[in-house]
Amino acid sequence: MAKRGGFPGGAMPGNMANLMKQAQRMQRQMEEGQKALETQEFTGTAGGGAVSVKVNGGRELLEIKLKEEIVDPDDIETLQDAIMAAVNEAMRKADEASAALMNGMTGGLPF
């Protein structure tokens, strides 16, 4: 009686073995790319440059710089809005770089 499923001798056929090697190589490249991305820095600004923030590719906030003219004790809301806008811009840039990295690695295949 013939065995069902599996491959003769328990080995993978050539195409499957090559596919597994490619997948492992892609995984290594993605890990290396992610590490490189985490060291990149992205800057966002708002309020005509009065607020500047810097984040890294790991989405960590590294720096906030405020110019004196943005700090008005009678208008805290403007400062808060400017900081939020600058952080969001910097995070968007980091996300775009991450998406571009993934797109380049996967050839645009959805995962």
Secondary structure, DSSP 8 states (H G I E B T S, - for coil): ----SS-GGG---HHHHHHHHHHHHHHHHHHHHHHHHHH-EEEEEETTTTEEEEEETT--EEEEEE-GGG--TT-HHHHHHHHHHHHHHHHHHHHHHHHHHHHHHHTT---
